[in-house]
Every structure is written in C-alpha cells, then in structure tokens.
Amino acid sequence: MAKTKKKIRKNRIIYRKPKKLKLRRIHKFNNLRQNKKQDVVAKKTAVRNKDSILILDFGSQYTQLIARRIRENKVFCQIVPFNITPAEIQEINPKGLILSGGPMSVYDEGAPEPHEGIFKLGLPILGICYGMQVITYLLGGKVDKSKEREFGRAELFVDSNTDLFANLPTNLTCWMSHGDEIKKLPSGFIRLGHTLNAEIAAFANRSRRIFGVQFHPEVVHTQRGMQLLVNFASQICRCLPRWTMDKFMDATIKDVKETVGNKKVVLGLSGGVDSAVTAVLLHKALGKKLYCIFVDNGLLRKNEVAAVERTFKEHFKINMITVNAANRFLQRLKNVTDPEQKRKIIGDEFVKVFQEAAHRIKDVEFLAQGTLYPDVIESISPLGGPSAKIKSHHNVGGLPKTMKLKLIEPLRDLFKDEVRVIGKHLGLPDVVLNRQPFPGPGLAIRIVGEVAQDRLDVLRNADEIVLEEVKKAGLYQEIWQSFAVLLPVKSVGVMGDQRTYENAIAIRCVSSVDGMTADWVHLPYELLGKMANRIINEVKGVNRVVYDVSSKPPSTIEWE
C-alpha cells in the first residue's frame, strides 16, 4: 500500500506552485519531533486546564487565530506539531482535536500527515481546509484538483443545522482558500454543507465525532464562524469555560513561588508590554527576590528611561537596576550601515551588558523572560511557521550558553491580548499596556544608514512630535504603529530667505491586527500638515517631511 501511494504521488501533476522554501521545510518534517521542554509545559498546563483542545499545526497562516478564537470562549487551546504521536496526545489529555489548514495539497510529495492513530483515540476531531482534506485522504475518500479554485468569500448552503451547525442559518458567507476539493466522501461520512463551486464544503461522521469544513471559520470574513467553533468546543467536545486570566494568574504565581523558593531571579526589563507584565507578575510572586535590569542602549525614544523608572521603580517598588550603556552601543555601531549587522551587534552587546549586570547580583539562579505563546509555536513547529524569515530578531526563548541560569517564562502559554488582560489585573497603567510595538534594536533601525549621536537626536525629536500629534488627535489606540524615520538623504530647502541642505524625515503610520500584514493609515491632511510643520520648525537639521504610503507586503513596517 505504501509503495502504491508513493508511486501515485511521484506521477501526479502538482498543480500548486511549491515554493522552494516550503519544500525545504517539508523534507525535514518527518525527522523532527516536539522538543521535550515543550512536552513538559504542555502536560503541566493541561493539568491546570482539564477542558482543553489541541490544534495540530499543518502550517496555516491562521493556526494561531483558531487558538485565539477558542480561548476567547474560555476554553484552553494549544498548538502542537502535526506529527505529535497518539501517546503524547493521551498524556496531554485534551477533549478534542482540530487539524489546521496548510499550504500543501494532500497529494504533493512530502505533504504533512498526522499519525493515523489519532482517529482511534475516540476524541472529537474538526478538520479545517487542509485538515478536512487530510482526513478524507487518510480515511479512504478522494481529494482532487478543483475545476474552479475558491479564494475569498463564498456562499455556504448548510444541509444539516445540527451539532456543528447548530444555531446557524441555512446559508451564510464563508471565507474559502483552496485549490483542491473532496470528490468522494470516506465511508460513514455525510455532507453537511456545499457551495456553488464545492460540492462538499462540510462533512461529518457523527458516530465517530469527526467533522470537517473546507472554509475558515476562524477569520472575521466568515459569518458566524465563532458560533461554529463554539459548537465544536462546547457541544461536541463538552468543554466547560474554565480558562480565565485570573485563574491563570493565581496558578502561575503559585508555580513560581514553588519553583524559585528562596533563590533570586533576574529579568531584562525593556518597558514593553511583555517584559512589563512579566516583571509585575513576578514581583507579586517573589517581591524583593526579583531583580530587573534595564539596559539603556542609547537607542530609546525621548524620555523613555525616566518613564520606565517612574513606573517600575517608584510606583511598583521593584528592584530595578538601570545600566547606562549608550556609549558602548554607539561605539560598536560606528560606520555600520547594514540593517542585519546593526541588529546582530545590538543583540550581542545587549547580552554582554546584561550578563555583566546580572553577575554583580549574588546568588541568582533564575533568568525570567517575557516569552509569549507565538514565540513558543514558532520554535517547536516542524513547519517553522507560515512565514519566511525576513529579518532577524532577538532570541526570546533561550539562554546564552555562558549564562548558567534556569529559565522562567511565566507568560509562555499566552497570546498578546491575554497578556494585556493580566497586566490590567495587576494594575499596570494603560500607557504601558496599550503601548504601540517598539522594535528591540530601537531607533537604530529607524535611522537608515549609520547610527550616530547627532542623527539619533534628530530622529528622537521628530519621533516625539509624531507621537504627540497622533495622541492629541485621539488616534494612538487605533493605529498599530506610528513613528518617524530618518532618511539617508539631504535635500535643498529655504529658510529665512537662505538656502538649506538638510535631512528628510519620513512619517510611518500603519494599521494591523498582528503585524503580519499592515496597511498605511489615511491620516487627515490637517494632521499630516501639522506634524510636518512642527518637525521642520522645531527639529534642527530637518527641512523636508514625507509620508510613507506603502503596505505590508510588499514593504515591511519598519524600514530596516
């Protein structure tokens, strides 16, 4: 049987364009296993959350969104590699499984498949898009290329308004993204819904509690998609709404106290949401046994050092050490213009400065980090996540080899929106919780070209004006990121009847949900005019301001 399957796959015409990057990932799928550290975390978390659902990740860009939608209904949900074994699933002990979508065809050579033993566990299963197709393929049905591909909105006609489609209308708008379709149902399955182009858009084997939908219920474009997921989690899997942030916080504080005991913990504090919530949560659990190290790399925004000290040192009374290392960073960045080189230098120097400060604290045994669940998913997925590496980032999930400390990551089970809820419970001010994302390398990657003190001063002052005016206009919370960029060009201008030859500033304002895609914000002309006028008049060395109207993709949010 295996030989036949292999032969079919080799001879079959591959209709989708398999990108080289994806194929490189796929060839190493079967040799990768879930790392043991994540196994421990999954099992420990499952003990706290007896009502949970596992998502087997086949590489869909929407996988994390499925988990967030389930969690929004207070049911714990975690993402695991598609090749997790049935024995590992039993150890975690979930109440149901979801097979995510993915970029491949089930007939492509090297296409990811789950262990067939998952169908013998007796757990409810929901397949979404590729997940539905792989269920069909493994259980004896037939999947083939569609006569007409479906991408975008489609009208779904529901044939059965029970179980999965309970409390839903007989027809609704759904979001499709597929080039294959199910030609023949596996034995024991019935059709639950169809579209004009897909004869089988939803199916079920009710006796085995296996369901599938060709569309994506997790995206906002699918009408009443949340209700479908609720039906699966609550009605079919019988999960109770027990996943709440107050319960998580209490359990985490208890775990941290038991783990740390009388030892000391160090944390690199940046002032961003993740490290801020980590700091206050650990302070609540450990008090004076927590030491926060704030590295001033000279690449921060205007008055940022004072604001961080005011919040954590004065308000929360946290042990906080501020290290002024601006000269060290600037010296290493001298004459460096390559963006990747900048990032690597900044990351390397940060580790050195942090280690030096940590070594001065006696009897430290633990290092805390604000690692979030998306970071964990990227590190354990055999698919390496849906996105190619565009630029490097600071390491958020591991320890430097020279630092012999145990790692504590209290937020590693949470998404960003859940972290903000925790922060609210802990009393963090909105100015911290609702802060727009700020890159780890700071203003260095918003200066196109060499980073020097005079150029930093120009950018810092221009950036402060952009933020001030966006806040005054009441748009700060509506915009994902708003900032200034110092360009590596000068232009001719005139001030006071005299010729000038000075710097140009670009203003960048984008809207986004998660930073994976973004669109430029249509700011009012009056606001743009005010920002440009203030920057040119108040920032010495600038005589021109432009507005960036490019989206991601093809551009990135940051310029470097």
N, C-alpha and C positions, 0 to 999 in steps of 0.2 A: 504493500500500500504506500509505504514511504517513497519507494522508487518511482511509482506512478505519479505521485504528487510532484516529485522533483522534476520529472520529465515534462509534465504539463506546464509547470512554471517556467522551465527553460524555453519551451517552444512558443509560449504565449506572447503575443504582441503586447508590449507595455504602452498603454495609451497616455498615461500621465508622464510628464517630463520629470524623471527622477533626478533631482539636483545632486551634484557630486557630494555636497556637504552632508545631505541626508543619507546617502549611501554609505559614506564613511562611518556614520553613526550606526547604521543598521548592521554592517558587517561585524560590529563588536557587541551587538545586543546579547547574543546567547552566551558570551563568556563573562558577562558582568552579573554580579549578584548584589543584592541590597547590603550596604555595609552594616556591620554588627552594631555600631553605635546607634544607628537609626532604628535597628530592630529593638534595642533596649528602650529607646524613647517611645516607640510605638506601643510596646507592651505596657510600659508604665502609664502612659496616657490612657490606654484602653481600660486599665483598672479603674481609673477615675471616671471614665465615661462608658458605662456598660451599654448604653444605647448609642452605637456608632455605625458609620458606613464607611467602607473603603472604596476609593476610586483607583482603578488600575489604569495607569497613565500610558497611552499609546502615542503621545506626542502632540495632542491638540493644543492650539493656542488658547483654547477656552477651558482647559482642565482645571486651572485654579479657580476660575469663575464658577464651575459646578460646585466645588467645595465651599466657596463662599455663600452660594445660594442655599445650600443645605444648612450651613451653620447659622444663616440668618433666621432660620426657623428653629434654632436652639437644639439642633441635633449635631453631635460632633461628627466631623468627617475629615478623613486624612487621605493623602495621596501616596500611593506606593507604586513601585515599578510594575509594569505589565507582567513580568516573569516571576513575580512572587509565587512561592510554592503553596499548595493547599495546606501543608503542615504549618507554615508561617501564618497563614490566614487564620487557622484554627487557634493558634496561640494568641493572636490579637483579639479573636472572638467578636467580630462585628455582627450586626444583624442583617447586613445586606451588602451587595457589591454593585458598583457602577463601572462599566467599561467605557472609557472615554473615546472621543473621536481621535483621528490621526491623519497624517498627510499621505499615507500609502494606500494602495489597492491590496486587498487580501491575496490577490494572485501574483503580486510582484515578488520577485526573488528576494528572500530575506525579510519579507513582511513580518512584523512582530505578531506573535500569537501567545495567548495565555496558556497556562497548563490546563489540559483538558479535564484534569481532576477537579477544577473549580466547579464544574457542573454536577459533581457528585457530592458536594458539601451540603446540599439541601437549602442553601441560602437563596433568598430572592436576588435576582440579577436584572439590571437595567443596562442595555447597550445603547449608546448614543452615537449615531452616524457610523464611523468605522467600527465602533463597538458592536453595533447591531449587525453589521456585515460579517464580522469575525465570528459572532455567534452562529449565524446562518451557515458559514463555511465549515465550521468545526462540527456542527450537528447534522450535516448531510444535506443542507439546502444548496442553492446555486446563486452565485453572485456574478454579474457580468457588466460589461460597459453599458451605460445608459444610451438610448437613442438620442436623448436631449439632456444635457447636463443641467443641473439646477444649482444656481448660486444666487443667494439673496432671498427676497420674500416670495412665498408661495402660499396658496390657499389649501389648507388641510381639511379634508372631509372625514369626520370621525364616524366609523362604522359601529362602534360599541362604546357607550357612555358609562361604563362601569370600571371598577378598580383603577387603572392608571389614568383613565379619562373621566373619572367621577367629578361631578360639579363643573364640567366644562361644556361649552356649546358644541353643537354638531358640526360646525365649521369655524375655523379660526386661522388667522395669519401666522405662519411659522417661518423660521429662518433656515434655509437649506444651504448646504455647501458640499456637493458630492458630484462625482462623475460616473459612479457605478450605481447599480440598483439590484435589488433582490428579484431574481427571476423565478425562483422556486422556494417555497417555504420548507423548512425542516419538518420532519414527521411530528405530528402532535401540535403544530402551531396554527394559529388562525390570524387573519388580518384584522387589525383594529382601526386602520386609517389609510387613506390614499390621497394623492394629489393628481392633478391633470397629467403630470409627467412621470410620476412614480406610482405604479400600481399597488405597491406595498410600502407605505410610508411609516407604518407602525404595526407591530405584531405581538403575539403573546402565546405562551404555553402555560395556561393557568394552573394546570396540575403540578407543574414543576416551578411555578412562580418565576418564569423567565420572560422578560419583556424587552422590546426594542423600539426605538424611534429613529427615523432617518434624519430628522431635523435636530436643531439645537435648542432645547427648552431653556437653557441657562442664560441666553442672551436676551436683552431687553426687546429685540425686534420680534421675538416670538410672543404672541398674545397669550396671556395666562400661563406662560411657561413655568412660573413659580408654583402654580397650583399643581401642575403635573408632578414636579419634584416633591412637593409636599405629600401628594397622594402616594408616591413610591415610598418615601421615608416613613410616613406616619401610618398609612393604611395598609400597605403591603408588607413593609419591614417591621411594623409595630414599634417604632422608636418613640420614646417619650421625650418631650422638650426639656432636657436636663442640662444642656450646655449653655451656661451663663457666665459672664465675666466675673461676677462677684464670687461664684463658686470656684472658678479657676484661680482667682487671686488668693483666696483662702488656702486652697490646696498647695499652690506654689510657695507661698510664704512658709507653710509647714514643712514642705520638702526642703527648702533652702536652709531653714534652721537645723533640721536633722542632718543635712549633708555637711554644712560648714562647722557646726559645733562652736568651739571657742577659737577657731582659726580666723585669719584675716583674708579679705577679698579686695582685689584692685579692679577698677573699671576705667576704661578710656572714655571720658565724657566729651562729647562734641557739642552738645546743646541741641542736637536734632531730636526728633520725636522718639526714635528707637532707644538711643542711649539715655535720654532724659527719663523715660518711663522705667527703663531698667534700673537706673540709679535710685529713683524714688521707691520703687518696689523693693529693691534690696535693702535700702535704708530702713524701710518699715520692718523688714525681717531681721536685720543684723545691727542696726544702729551704728555705733562707733567702730564696729569691726569692718565697715566698708570704707575704702579709700578711693576717691575719684580723682583721676589725673586728667587735667585739661591742658592740652598742648596748644599753645598759641604759636602757630606756624607763620604768622605774619601775612597769611593769605585769607583772613577772615573779613567779614563785612564791617562797616563802620560801627563802632561802639559795641561789637559783639562780645568781647571779653568781659566788659563790665556788666553786660546784661546777663551772661551766664553765671558770673559770680554772685550777682544780686539774687538770682532765682534759687540757686542751689546752696550756696554758702551762707547767705544771710537769711533767706526765707525758710528753707528746709533744714538748715543747720547740718548739712552733710560735710563730712571730712573731704575737703577739696583742695588739691594742690594744683596751682597754675604754673606751668613751665613756659617761660618766655624763650622760645627758640627761633624767633623770626630771622635773626642774622644767619643762623645755621642753614635754614631752608633757602634763603635768598642766595647765600654763597654757593650752594650746590646747584642752584638753578641758573647761575650766571652763564650767559651765552647759549643757553639751551632753548631751542625753538620747536623741536618735535613734540607734538602732544603726548604720544605714548611715553617718550623719555621723561617728560615732566611728571606724568602720573607715577612712573616707576620710582623716580627719585623721591617724590613726596611720600609715597608709601614706605619706601626703605628708610628714609630719615625719621618718619613718624615712629616706626618700630624701635629704632635706636634710642630716640628721645624718651619714649615711653618706658623701655626696659631700664634705662638709667634711673629714671624717677622711681620705678617700681622696686628696684634693688635697694633703694635707700630706705624702704619701709621694711622693718624687721618682721620675721615670722609670717610672711604672706604665703599662702598655699593655693589660693584660687584666683583665676582670672575670669571676670564676668564680661560677656559681650551681648550686644543688643541684636543678636541674630534673629531674623523672623522666618516664618514658615516658607515663604517663597525662596529664600536662600537655601533652606534645607532641601526643598524639592529639586532645585537645580543641581545640587551636589549629589543626590542619590539616583536621579533618573538615568536609566540606560540611554535614553534619548538625548540627554544633555539639554533638555528644554527645547521649546519650539523655535528659539531664535539663535541665529549665528552670533558669534562674538564680534561685536563692532569695536569695542574699546575695553581696556582692562579696568577693573575696579579693585578697591581694597579688599583683602581677604577678610571675610566676615565670619567664617565658620571654623577657623583652625588656629593653632598656636604656632608662634615661631619656634623652630627646632631648638634654639638655645634657651628658651624660657621653660623651665621645668615646673610648670604650674598646672593644676587641674582646672578644667573648663566648666563654667556655669553659664548656661544660656536660658534664662527663665522665660523668654518670650518665643522660643523656637517653635511652639505649636500655634502661633497666632499670625493672622493677617494684619496689615497695617490698620484697617478700620477697627479691628478688635483691640489693638494696642492703644488706640486713641480712647476707647471706652474705658480701658484700665486706667489710663492716665487721668481721665475725668474723675473716676472713683478715688484716685489718690490725691486729688486736689491740685493737679498741675494747671497753671493758667492757660487760657485759650491762646495767648501769644506764642506759647511753646507747642501746644497740641495741634494748632491749625497752621503751623509754620509751613511755608512752601518748601519743597525739597531744595536742598543745597548740596552741591557736589563735594565729595570727600577731598579732592585736591583744591577746593575753594576757588578763589579768584584767578588762580594760575591758569585755569583752562577757559577763563573768560577774557584773558589777555592773549590775543592771537600774536604769537611771536615771543620774544624774550620777556621774562618777568624781571622787573627792576622796581626799586622803591618809588621812583617818581611816577612810573606808569601805574603802579598799584594805587598811589594817592589819587591820580586822575580817575581811575575806574571806580574806586571806593566812593568818591564824592558823587560821581554821576549815578552810580547804582542806588545810593541813598535817596536821591531825588526821584528816581523811578518808583521806588517802593513807597515813598511818602505820598506821591501823587495818586498812585493806584489805590492806596488805603483811603485817602481823602475822598476819592470817587466812589468808595464802597464796593470796589471790585476785587479786593485782595482774596477773599474766600472763593470767588467764582473762577479765578484764574489758577491754573496748575503751577505755573512759574512765570515770574515777571522779573527781568533783570537787564542790566546793561552789559555790553561787550565792547572792549577797546580794540579797535581795528589796527592792523599793521600798516596803515596808510595815513598820509597827511594830505590836506587839500588847501587850496588858496581861498582866502576869505578876506573880508574887510571889516575892521572895527575902528570906529572913530576916525574915518577917512584915511586909515592906514592899512596897508596890505598885511595880511597874516598868513601864515603857513603852519597849520596846526592839526591836531588829532581829530579823527572821526569816531563817533560813538554810535553803535547800533543798539536799538532797544528791541528786546525779545519778550513777547508775551504769548503764551500758548495755553490752550485748554486741553485737558486729557483726563482719563479715568485712572490709568495705572502707569502712565509713562511709556507704554509700549508703542502707542500711536499718539499723535498730537496734531492739533490744527492751530494756526495762528488766530489770535483774538482780534476781532474787528473793533478796536478801541475807538471811541468817539474822536472826531477830528480835534475838538476843543481840548481834550485831554492830551493827545499827542502834541499839539501845538504848545501847550503849557509846559510839558516835560522838556521838549526841545528848547524852548525859550529859556527855561531855568538852567538847564545844563550848560548852554552856550554862555549865558551871562554869569553864572555862579562858579563854574568849574574852569579854573585857569588852564589853558592848553587845549581847549576844545572849541572848534569853530563850525562843526557840522554834525548833525544828528540824522540817522536814517532808521527806518522801521523794517524789521525782518518779517516778510510775509510768506515764508516757506513752511511747509508742513512736514511732519514725520510719519512715514517716509515721504520723499526720498532723503530729506535732511534729517539731522538729529536735533534734539532740543538744545543741547549745548553746542557751541561752535567747535570745541575740540574734545 
